[in-house]
Amino acid sequence: MMLENEALAFGETERDFSAVDKARVVAALTRVLPAGALMYDTEDLRPYECDGLAAYRALPLVVALPTTEEQVVAVLRTCFELGVPVVARGAGTGLSGGALPHTRGVLLSLARFTRILQLDPLARTAVVQPGVRNLAISEAAAAHGLYYAPDPSSQIACSIGGNVAENAGGVHCLKYGLTVHNLLRVRGVTIEGEIVEIGSAALDAPGYDLLALVTGSEGMLVVLTEVTVKLVPKPLFAQCVLAAFDDVVRAGEAVAKIIAAGIIPAGLEMMDQPATAAVEEFVHAGYPLDAKAILLCESDGTPEEVAEEIGRVRAVLEDSGATEIRVSADEAERLRFWAGRKAAFPAAGRISPDYYCMDGTIPRKRVGEMLTAIQEMEHRYGLRCLNVFHAGDGNLHPLILFDANQPDEMERAEAFGAEILELSVALGGTITGEHGVGLEKINQMCAQFTPAEVRQFFRVKAAFDPPGLLNPGKAIPTLNRCAEYGRMKVSKGHVPYPDIPRF
């Protein structure tokens, strides 16, 4: 007979936490945390009931607010001894429900870990605590002519610990890489309270690449307490090209042609007409409202390098059928172009009571197919969708507009999003690019991965977290859940995109 821990390690089932006693947890944590670092009254727990995916909400048993690594160790050891689940939380800006609390567990907030511990301009590194805001690193490094490259749209608020947990990207990740490409080392605490250091200040570390494993692990392996990031020199010069197209398919083909020409821009983004209309009303970025789609393509480097690359980009865009091409005349116009793109999410919030932001990745050459399919889905589900893309790496962020107060609109939005993700897989892509799986996409993990692969994921988790206490029920679906999801699809007569070739 399979024991509970063996079943957890093989991904057969989830652990039952119904026996966790709140009074016992509060008493135990009160002994290891200072006054004011533990909250358990309902009104104090409300601000922690969700992350940026506000459609899913739950109240934690308690919220712990440590200020030192020693306190984090004490909290985790206590939870390990009591068999209590733990969900680590940064700034709460995540969009996949990854920081959704466990109703029988501890919400471990790292919000008070906000110090930049060291900034070395010669080594071009910064050692920061996990609660430091993404943008704050660049602000601190600016005096040395350096900055931190990954720039998610939420960078003014999101924390570096959350960026590591989700492997965040941003509009400049095409040239400068995702979070995983801009890290050297992390320090964290296991569920047993053991401090571990992963990675190295050197170019490489001995053994397996556990740094890449931890990055994007969504709080399921360790709780981070310190992160060492790479800093890069600020470019001498940058210009942004805005190109308009009268057809979304041609715009998508232009993206593939730019990369095929051997050009790796600093950023390459795409927005469809509904998205540009929403953004223009909000930011007044100067976007052409008659275009079916626009591309933003940025080049940076020396003035000579930028001029040469902009010339090559312009030639590709002209050959691809762009109806209008503008090159930013000065820094103010360049920033205005990007301000529009970075304001896409709040712009959606201005025109709809609710929106559901998806996050899938597809091959660049199939962007046009995806946009065409999404237009058909809009009619079928009776919901509007604004499309913004990290087009250079195929990471799409459809914004499905709905009103949760209207009967069944939330359910239709979820079904719409699930179909987009399943089509992403069918087109040769993945169900997430940078937002993570969390709770939002856990069913679609069943569509992308086989039972054997799911078992291996659980074995990796069990190597770090044998009792399965860190962020349980997220990111990796149990085999029982996958079987149930498969039965549901069959009962509805739905086999996602059987005729589209897999790559």
MARDRENLO-730867 format. One record per residue (C-alpha): residue number from 1; x negated, y, z negated; residue in one letter. Coordinates in pm, 1 decimal, padded with zeros to 6 digits. Layout:
# MARDRENLO-730867
   k       c1       c2       c3 r
 NUM        X        Y        Z A
...
This chain:
# MARDRENLO-730867
   k       c1       c2       c3 r
   1  00000.0  00000.0  00000.0 M
   2 -00137.1  00343.4  00093.5 M
   3 -00213.6  00565.9 -00206.2 L
   4 -00093.3  00928.4 -00211.0 E
   5 -00437.3  01080.0 -00147.7 N
   6 -00503.5  00833.6  00135.0 E
   7 -00168.3  00922.3  00292.7 A
   8 -00256.9  01291.1  00265.7 L
   9 -00599.3  01235.7  00422.8 A
  10 -00448.5  01048.1  00716.5 F
  11 -00174.3  01306.6  00764.1 G
  12  00116.9  01072.7  00703.7 E
  13  00296.9  01284.1  00445.8 T
  14  00286.3  01599.4  00231.9 E
  15  00227.0  01609.7 -00140.9 R
  16  00525.9  01667.4 -00368.2 D
  17  00479.1  01963.1 -00606.2 F
  18  00825.3  01966.1 -00764.1 S
  19  00682.0  01866.0 -01104.8 A
  20  00463.2  02179.1 -01134.9 V
  21  00562.5  02363.2 -01454.4 D
  22  00553.3  02744.6 -01435.8 K
  23  00510.8  02803.4 -01809.9 A
  24  00211.0  02571.0 -01818.3 R
  25  00052.9  02741.8 -01515.6 V
  26  00103.6  03090.4 -01662.4 V
  27 -00043.4  02984.1 -01997.7 A
  28 -00348.7  02825.1 -01834.5 A
  29 -00422.8  03117.8 -01602.2 L
  30 -00369.2  03373.3 -01878.2 T
  31 -00663.2  03213.4 -02059.1 R
  32 -00902.7  03262.3 -01764.1 V
  33 -00791.5  03599.5 -01622.7 L
  34 -00807.4  03946.3 -01779.6 P
  35 -00499.3  04149.4 -01862.0 A
  36 -00324.4  04284.7 -01553.1 G
  37 -00464.3  04015.7 -01323.6 A
  38 -00165.9  03778.4 -01339.0 L
  39  00192.6  03850.8 -01232.2 M
  40  00490.6  03619.2 -01268.8 Y
  41  00805.3  03833.5 -01303.1 D
  42  01029.7  03822.2 -00995.2 T
  43  01016.5  04195.7 -00921.3 E
  44  00633.8  04183.1 -00926.9 D
  45  00625.6  03886.1 -00688.3 L
  46  00845.9  04043.6 -00416.1 R
  47  00563.2  04230.8 -00235.3 P
  48  00389.1  03897.0 -00177.1 Y
  49  00682.3  03700.0 -00033.3 E
  50  00558.9  03712.2  00328.4 C
  51  00278.7  03823.1  00556.8 D
  52  00329.1  04011.1  00885.3 G
  53  00573.1  03739.8  00998.2 L
  54  00854.7  03877.1  00784.0 A
  55  01113.8  03635.1  00919.6 A
  56  00978.3  03368.2  00681.3 Y
  57  00983.2  03455.5  00309.3 R
  58  00921.1  03272.6 -00017.8 A
  59  00838.9  03376.5 -00374.6 L
  60  00524.2  03229.1 -00530.2 P
  61  00525.5  03085.8 -00878.9 L
  62  00263.4  03343.0 -00986.1 V
  63  00023.3  03592.1 -00826.5 V
  64 -00340.2  03600.8 -00939.3 A
  65 -00547.5  03914.6 -00875.1 L
  66 -00909.4  03832.8 -00966.7 P
  67 -01186.3  04089.6 -00936.2 T
  68 -01493.8  03864.7 -00958.8 T
  69 -01613.0  03540.2 -00805.8 E
  70 -01625.6  03387.4 -01154.0 E
  71 -01254.4  03454.8 -01191.9 Q
  72 -01182.1  03294.4 -00853.5 V
  73 -01376.3  02987.2 -00968.1 V
  74 -01175.7  02974.7 -01289.6 A
  75 -00841.6  03006.1 -01109.0 V
  76 -00925.2  02730.1 -00862.2 L
  77 -01058.8  02494.1 -01129.1 R
  78 -00743.0  02548.8 -01331.5 T
  79 -00518.3  02480.0 -01033.0 C
  80 -00722.7  02171.1 -00945.8 F
  81 -00684.0  02033.7 -01297.8 E
  82 -00308.7  02104.0 -01302.1 L
  83 -00243.9  01988.9 -00944.3 G
  84 -00108.4  02329.8 -00842.0 V
  85 -00116.1  02449.6 -00477.9 P
  86 -00303.1  02771.6 -00394.7 V
  87 -00247.0  03012.3 -00107.0 V
  88 -00522.1  03271.6 -00054.8 A
  89 -00409.5  03612.4  00071.9 R
  90 -00595.6  03909.6  00215.4 G
  91 -00420.8  04222.8  00340.7 A
  92 -00107.8  04032.6  00443.7 G
  93 -00123.4  04149.8  00806.6 T
  94 -00130.0  03797.0  00952.8 G
  95  00140.2  03710.0  01205.8 L
  96  00180.6  03333.2  01175.4 S
  97  00302.9  03286.5  00817.9 G
  98 -00041.4  03168.1  00710.6 G
  99 -00019.9  03362.2  00383.3 A
 100  00338.9  03260.1  00311.2 L
 101  00340.2  03165.1 -00059.2 P
 102  00413.9  02817.6 -00188.7 H
 103  00719.0  02832.3 -00414.5 T
 104  00551.5  02597.5 -00665.9 R
 105  00206.0  02747.0 -00637.5 G
 106 -00035.0  03031.8 -00703.5 V
 107 -00073.4  03318.3 -00458.9 L
 108 -00444.2  03408.5 -00490.8 L
 109 -00489.4  03767.1 -00371.3 S
 110 -00837.2  03888.8 -00274.9 L
 111 -00713.2  04247.6 -00243.3 A
 112 -00947.4  04371.8 -00516.5 R
 113 -01261.5  04238.8 -00342.9 F
 114 -01325.4  04562.0 -00152.0 T
 115 -01698.8  04627.9 -00185.3 R
 116 -01956.4  04646.9  00091.0 I
 117 -02237.5  04474.7 -00096.7 L
 118 -02522.0  04543.6  00146.0 Q
 119 -02572.4  04712.4  00481.0 L
 120 -02906.9  04648.5  00649.9 D
 121 -02951.3  04865.4  00961.5 P
 122 -03282.6  04697.7  01050.8 L
 123 -03142.6  04344.8  01043.2 A
 124 -02812.2  04480.0  01177.3 R
 125 -02606.5  04296.3  00917.8 T
 126 -02353.7  04379.2  00647.4 A
 127 -02260.2  04168.6  00345.5 V
 128 -01902.4  04241.5  00244.3 V
 129 -01634.7  04110.8  00014.0 Q
 130 -01327.4  03953.3  00179.4 P
 131 -01091.0  04238.9  00095.0 G
 132 -01293.4  04497.6  00290.9 V
 133 -01093.0  04639.8  00580.5 R
 134 -01217.9  04556.3  00928.9 N
 135 -01251.1  04921.7  01029.2 L
 136 -01427.0  05013.8  00704.9 A
 137 -01730.7  04810.6  00811.6 I
 138 -01771.4  05016.6  01129.2 S
 139 -01711.8  05338.2  00936.6 E
 140 -01990.5  05249.0  00692.6 A
 141 -02227.3  05145.8  00974.2 A
 142 -02159.4  05450.5  01194.1 A
 143 -02432.6  05659.2  01028.1 A
 144 -02686.3  05407.3  01160.0 H
 145 -02544.9  05401.8  01512.9 G
 146 -02394.8  05056.0  01453.9 L
 147 -02048.7  04902.0  01434.2 Y
 148 -01865.0  04571.0  01383.6 Y
 149 -01738.6  04456.3  01723.8 A
 150 -01421.1  04245.8  01666.1 P
 151 -01137.3  04498.9  01668.3 D
 152 -00787.2  04352.0  01621.0 P
 153 -00505.7  04603.0  01664.2 S
 154 -00446.5  04592.0  01287.9 S
 155 -00810.8  04679.7  01213.2 Q
 156 -00716.5  04988.2  01013.0 I
 157 -00549.4  04758.3  00756.7 A
 158 -00652.0  04393.4  00804.8 C
 159 -00923.5  04248.9  00582.1 S
 160 -01239.8  04069.2  00689.2 I
 161 -01148.4  03760.6  00486.9 G
 162 -00825.8  03726.7  00682.8 G
 163 -01016.1  03787.4  01008.2 N
 164 -01242.4  03493.2  00925.2 V
 165 -00949.5  03273.9  00822.4 A
 166 -00773.2  03335.4  01155.0 E
 167 -01080.5  03388.4  01378.1 N
 168 -00942.7  03727.1  01484.1 A
 169 -01034.4  03887.2  01815.5 G
 170 -00930.7  04222.9  01957.5 G
 171 -00941.4  04419.0  02279.3 V
 172 -01322.4  04403.1  02303.7 H
 173 -01363.5  04031.4  02230.4 C
 174 -01418.8  03948.4  02599.0 L
 175 -01770.4  04095.7  02592.0 K
 176 -01854.4  04089.6  02221.8 Y
 177 -01681.4  03771.6  02110.5 G
 178 -01433.6  03667.4  01842.4 L
 179 -01497.7  03677.3  01468.0 T
 180 -01682.8  03343.3  01485.4 V
 181 -01938.5  03495.3  01724.4 H
 182 -02005.7  03787.0  01488.2 N
 183 -02069.1  03600.3  01163.0 L
 184 -02389.7  03475.6  01005.8 L
 185 -02284.7  03338.8  00668.5 R
 186 -01991.3  03298.8  00433.9 V
 187 -01976.6  03224.8  00063.9 R
 188 -01670.8  03062.6 -00086.5 G
 189 -01521.2  02842.8 -00354.9 V
 190 -01373.2  02495.2 -00310.2 T
 191 -01056.4  02379.4 -00482.4 I
 192 -01271.9  02209.2 -00748.6 E
 193 -01434.1  02545.2 -00827.1 G
 194 -01766.0  02469.7 -00656.4 E
 195 -01944.1  02765.4 -00493.7 I
 196 -02065.8  02690.2 -00141.1 V
 197 -02268.6  02892.3  00108.7 E
 198 -02220.9  02812.9  00476.0 I
 199 -02434.0  02950.3  00757.6 G
 200 -02756.7  03146.1  00726.9 S
 201 -02909.6  03489.1  00777.4 A
 202 -03132.2  03318.9  01035.6 A
 203 -03028.7  03257.0  01395.5 L
 204 -02937.3  02897.7  01313.7 D
 205 -02866.8  02688.0  01006.4 A
 206 -02961.0  02322.9  00953.4 P
 207 -02700.2  02052.1  00983.0 G
 208 -02352.6  02066.7  01132.6 Y
 209 -02204.0  02401.7  01234.7 D
 210 -01975.1  02432.2  00933.4 L
 211 -01955.9  02810.0  00978.9 L
 212 -01754.8  02760.9  01298.3 A
 213 -01542.1  02500.2  01119.6 L
 214 -01454.0  02733.5  00832.6 V
 215 -01386.0  03023.9  01067.4 T
 216 -01024.3  02987.9  01173.7 G
 217 -00947.9  02727.9  00906.2 S
 218 -00658.5  02939.8  00774.1 E
 219 -00744.5  02913.1  00403.8 G
 220 -00720.2  02534.2  00405.5 M
 221 -01084.4  02448.9  00325.3 L
 222 -01237.4  02713.6  00095.0 V
 223 -01150.3  03051.2 -00055.3 V
 224 -01395.7  03312.9  00072.9 L
 225 -01567.2  03551.8 -00167.1 T
 226 -01840.3  03698.1  00055.6 E
 227 -01899.7  03738.2  00429.6 V
 228 -02216.7  03834.9  00620.1 T
 229 -02136.1  03992.5  00957.1 V
 230 -02346.4  04102.1  01252.2 K
 231 -02354.7  04467.3  01352.1 L
 232 -02418.0  04586.2  01707.9 V
 233 -02543.6  04920.6  01842.5 P
 234 -02278.2  05165.3  01949.0 K
 235 -02284.9  05197.2  02329.9 P
 236 -02430.4  05519.0  02466.2 L
 237 -02134.6  05564.3  02697.7 F
 238 -01798.1  05406.7  02780.1 A
 239 -01531.7  05458.7  03043.0 Q
 240 -01193.8  05295.4  03093.1 C
 241 -01024.2  05222.3  03424.1 V
 242 -00643.6  05226.4  03435.8 L
 243 -00503.4  05036.9  03734.5 A
 244 -00135.0  05019.5  03829.5 A
 245  00028.0  04735.2  04024.0 F
 246  00369.2  04697.7  04183.6 D
 247  00374.2  04324.6  04110.4 D
 248  00282.0  04136.2  03791.2 V
 249  00144.5  03840.5  03985.2 V
 250 -00100.7  04064.4  04173.7 R
 251 -00208.3  04221.1  03843.7 A
 252 -00276.3  03874.7  03702.4 G
 253 -00472.7  03776.6  04012.2 E
 254 -00681.5  04093.6  03976.6 A
 255 -00788.5  03982.4  03628.6 V
 256 -00916.7  03651.1  03762.3 A
 257 -01094.3  03827.3  04051.3 K
 258 -01279.4  04065.3  03816.1 I
 259 -01421.8  03774.5  03616.0 I
 260 -01491.3  03574.0  03933.0 A
 261 -01697.2  03868.0  04060.2 A
 262 -01934.0  03816.1  03767.9 G
 263 -01811.6  04124.0  03580.4 I
 264 -01767.1  04089.6  03202.4 I
 265 -01601.7  04414.0  03092.1 P
 266 -01606.2  04537.2  02733.6 A
 267 -01228.8  04503.8  02741.4 G
 268 -00969.6  04386.0  02992.6 L
 269 -00605.9  04424.3  02891.0 E
 270 -00272.1  04395.7  03068.5 M
 271  00075.5  04534.8  02992.3 M
 272  00397.4  04485.7  03186.1 D
 273  00646.3  04761.4  03269.7 Q
 274  00876.4  04719.4  02965.9 P
 275  00572.4  04734.5  02736.5 A
 276  00427.1  05047.5  02899.9 T
 277  00767.3  05218.6  02883.5 A
 278  00797.8  05148.3  02510.5 A
 279  00440.7  05259.8  02443.4 V
 280  00457.0  05576.2  02653.9 E
 281  00758.7  05704.1  02465.4 E
 282  00570.8  05646.4  02138.2 F
 283  00209.4  05747.6  02210.6 V
 284  00222.1  05947.9  02537.0 H
 285 -00088.8  05774.3  02668.9 A
 286 -00027.8  05886.2  03027.5 G
 287  00071.4  05544.5  03163.5 Y
 288  00245.9  05528.0  03505.2 P
 289  00603.0  05423.7  03427.0 L
 290  00684.2  05308.8  03781.0 D
 291  00418.8  05034.0  03773.4 A
 292  00531.2  04673.8  03720.5 K
 293  00206.7  04612.7  03530.8 A
 294 -00107.0  04802.2  03434.4 I
 295 -00460.8  04686.9  03362.3 L
 296 -00705.2  04858.9  03127.7 L
 297 -01065.6  04768.4  03205.7 C
 298 -01347.3  04921.4  03001.9 E
 299 -01718.8  04931.8  03074.7 S
 300 -01982.5  05033.9  02821.2 D
 301 -02360.8  05069.5  02811.5 G
 302 -02592.4  05334.8  02953.2 T
 303 -02431.9  05592.0  03186.5 P
 304 -02606.2  05425.5  03480.0 E
 305 -02483.2  05076.5  03385.3 E
 306 -02130.3  05203.7  03336.9 V
 307 -02125.4  05386.8  03669.6 A
 308 -02243.2  05075.2  03854.6 E
 309 -01991.6  04845.4  03682.8 E
 310 -01701.6  05088.4  03725.4 I
 311 -01779.1  05101.1  04097.7 G
 312 -01764.4  04722.3  04123.0 R
 313 -01442.6  04705.6  03919.9 V
 314 -01279.4  04970.1  04138.0 R
 315 -01367.7  04772.9  04452.2 A
 316 -01209.3  04454.5  04311.1 V
 317 -00897.1  04642.5  04204.2 L
 318 -00856.4  04804.7  04544.7 E
 319 -00899.0  04466.7  04712.0 D
 320 -00637.7  04322.5  04473.6 S
 321 -00369.9  04572.0  04578.7 G
 322 -00374.7  04825.9  04295.2 A
 323 -00136.6  05111.1  04377.7 T
 324 -00316.9  05361.5  04153.5 E
 325 -00660.9  05366.6  03992.3 I
 326 -00771.1  05619.6  03730.2 R
 327 -01106.6  05641.0  03553.6 V
 328 -01110.2  05817.4  03216.4 S
 329 -01253.0  06164.6  03270.4 A
 330 -01372.6  06208.5  02911.5 D
 331 -01377.3  06038.8  02573.2 E
 332 -01039.0  06182.8  02476.7 A
 333 -00869.9  06024.9  02777.5 E
 334 -01045.4  05690.7  02718.3 R
 335 -00920.8  05683.3  02360.4 L
 336 -00574.5  05781.2  02478.8 R
 337 -00562.5  05484.1  02717.2 F
 338 -00657.3  05247.8  02432.1 W
 339 -00426.8  05416.8  02179.9 A
 340 -00135.6  05310.3  02396.6 G
 341 -00245.2  04947.9  02406.0 R
 342 -00313.1  04932.2  02032.4 K
 343  00029.2  05085.1  01960.1 A
 344  00221.8  04813.9  02146.7 A
 345  00344.8  04639.3  01831.1 F
 346  00474.3  04949.8  01648.8 P
 347  00621.8  05071.6  01978.7 A
 348  00826.5  04751.7  01994.6 A
 349  00944.6  04819.0  01640.0 G
 350  01080.1  05159.3  01746.7 R
 351  01313.1  05017.4  02012.6 I
 352  01432.8  04697.3  01843.3 S
 353  01550.2  04609.2  01490.6 P
 354  01316.8  04306.3  01496.1 D
 355  01051.3  04156.9  01718.6 Y
 356  00875.1  03821.4  01728.6 Y
 357  00510.2  03839.1  01837.7 C
 358  00382.0  03526.1  02006.3 M
 359  00017.8  03426.8  02052.8 D
 360 -00082.4  03170.6  02312.6 G
 361 -00376.5  03137.2  02550.6 T
 362 -00371.9  03031.4  02914.5 I
 363 -00623.7  03017.3  03201.7 P
 364 -00662.4  03366.2  03350.2 R
 365 -00562.3  03250.3  03697.9 K
 366 -00217.0  03147.8  03567.6 R
 367 -00117.5  03480.0  03408.5 V
 368  00120.2  03555.9  03696.2 G
 369  00293.6  03218.5  03655.3 E
 370  00343.8  03280.0  03285.9 M
 371  00489.8  03628.2  03332.1 L
 372  00726.8  03502.6  03599.6 T
 373  00839.3  03220.2  03370.3 A
 374  00891.6  03460.8  03079.5 I
 375  01117.4  03677.6  03297.5 Q
 376  01333.2  03371.7  03366.1 E
 377  01337.9  03286.9  02994.1 M
 378  01461.3  03639.2  02913.0 E
 379  01774.8  03575.6  03119.3 H
 380  01823.2  03227.0  02976.0 R
 381  01788.0  03329.9  02610.7 Y
 382  01956.6  03669.3  02653.2 G
 383  01666.4  03854.2  02488.3 L
 384  01419.2  04116.8  02611.0 R
 385  01043.6  04061.1  02600.6 C
 386  00754.0  04307.7  02618.6 L
 387  00428.7  04152.6  02741.1 N
 388  00080.5  04261.2  02634.6 V
 389 -00224.3  04046.7  02709.9 F
 390 -00588.2  04020.8  02619.6 H
 391 -00601.7  03946.3  02988.9 A
 392 -00976.6  03891.8  03008.3 G
 393 -00961.0  03575.7  02798.0 D
 394 -00600.4  03479.7  02875.5 G
 395 -00468.6  03551.8  02524.5 N
 396 -00105.1  03660.9  02556.0 L
 397  00112.3  03843.1  02303.9 H
 398  00473.4  03843.7  02424.3 P
 399  00692.0  04055.5  02195.1 L
 400  01041.4  03904.4  02186.9 I
 401  01297.5  04166.3  02081.6 L
 402  01596.7  04060.3  01871.5 F
 403  01827.7  04165.1  01589.9 D
 404  01827.7  03929.0  01292.4 A
 405  02165.3  04071.6  01185.3 N
 406  02329.8  03932.4  01498.9 Q
 407  02447.8  03568.4  01491.3 P
 408  02190.3  03321.1  01628.2 D
 409  01950.2  03585.7  01769.2 E
 410  01672.6  03475.7  01534.1 M
 411  01722.0  03113.5  01641.4 E
 412  01715.2  03214.3  02008.7 R
 413  01396.7  03416.8  01952.8 A
 414  01229.1  03118.0  01786.6 E
 415  01333.2  02887.1  02071.0 A
 416  01211.8  03144.2  02325.7 F
 417  00874.0  03163.9  02150.1 G
 418  00843.1  02786.5  02122.0 A
 419  00901.4  02750.0  02494.8 E
 420  00630.5  03008.3  02570.5 I
 421  00384.6  02812.0  02356.9 L
 422  00472.6  02479.1  02514.9 E
 423  00434.0  02632.9  02859.7 L
 424  00092.2  02765.6  02752.2 S
 425 -00015.6  02408.0  02680.4 V
 426  00134.4  02285.6  03007.9 A
 427 -00058.6  02552.7  03200.0 L
 428 -00385.3  02426.5  03052.4 G
 429 -00404.0  02658.2  02752.4 G
 430 -00343.8  02646.8  02377.0 T
 431 -00073.8  02750.0  02131.5 I
 432 -00284.0  03019.9  01966.3 T
 433 -00563.0  03259.3  02049.4 G
 434 -00622.5  03458.0  01732.2 E
 435 -00313.8  03465.6  01507.7 H
 436 -00352.6  03110.1  01382.4 G
 437 -00094.9  02833.8  01345.0 V
 438  00022.9  02896.9  00990.5 G
 439  00382.4  02790.1  00955.5 L
 440  00505.2  02956.2  01274.9 E
 441  00345.9  02721.4  01530.2 K
 442  00319.9  02401.7  01329.6 I
 443  00578.7  02220.9  01544.8 N
 444  00393.2  02315.7  01862.5 Q
 445  00079.6  02153.3  01719.8 M
 446  00273.4  01831.4  01779.7 C
 447  00311.3  01926.3  02145.5 A
 448 -00059.7  01995.9  02189.8 Q
 449 -00232.3  01725.0  01986.2 F
 450 -00198.6  01347.0  01967.2 T
 451 -00135.1  01158.5  01640.7 P
 452 -00498.7  01040.8  01644.7 A
 453 -00621.1  01400.8  01667.3 E
 454 -00388.4  01510.0  01386.8 V
 455 -00530.2  01233.2  01165.2 R
 456 -00881.6  01363.1  01229.6 Q
 457 -00776.1  01716.2  01133.1 F
 458 -00647.8  01584.6  00801.1 F
 459 -00969.8  01392.1  00742.6 R
 460 -01168.3  01715.3  00784.9 V
 461 -00939.4  01890.5  00537.8 K
 462 -00970.8  01603.9  00291.4 A
 463 -01350.8  01635.7  00299.7 A
 464 -01318.8  01989.4  00156.8 F
 465 -00988.5  01959.8 -00030.6 D
 466 -00920.3  01596.4 -00134.3 P
 467 -00597.0  01664.3 -00326.9 P
 468 -00454.5  01885.7 -00049.7 G
 469 -00395.9  02189.8 -00271.3 L
 470 -00526.3  02471.1 -00048.6 L
 471 -00248.4  02620.1  00166.7 N
 472 -00053.1  02293.7  00192.0 P
 473  00205.5  02248.6  00464.0 G
 474  00037.8  02492.7  00703.8 K
 475 -00158.9  02467.8  01030.0 A
 476 -00165.5  02086.0  01057.4 I
 477  00167.1  01901.9  01094.5 P
 478  00213.8  01568.8  00923.2 T
 479  00273.6  01271.5  01150.6 L
 480  00621.2  01241.9  01001.1 N
 481  00692.8  01599.8  01103.8 R
 482  00565.8  01536.5  01457.2 C
 483  00784.1  01229.1  01488.3 A
 484  01086.9  01430.4  01375.1 E
 485  01002.3  01711.1  01620.2 Y
 486  00970.0  01459.5  01903.3 G
 487  01309.4  01305.0  01820.1 R
 488  01466.2  01649.2  01818.1 M
 489  01327.9  01725.6  02165.5 K
 490  01448.1  01393.9  02302.4 V
 491  01795.2  01437.7  02149.9 S
 492  01823.1  01773.5  02329.0 K
 493  01705.4  01619.4  02653.3 G
 494  01403.4  01849.9  02660.5 H
 495  01066.8  01741.1  02792.3 V
 496  00854.1  02056.8  02820.7 P
 497  00736.4  02121.8  03175.7 Y
 498  00674.6  01762.6  03291.4 P
 499  00595.4  01870.4  03647.5 D
 500  00323.0  02124.5  03567.9 I
 501 -00023.4  01969.9  03601.6 P
 502 -00235.3  01959.3  03285.2 R
 503 -00595.8  02075.6  03299.0 F
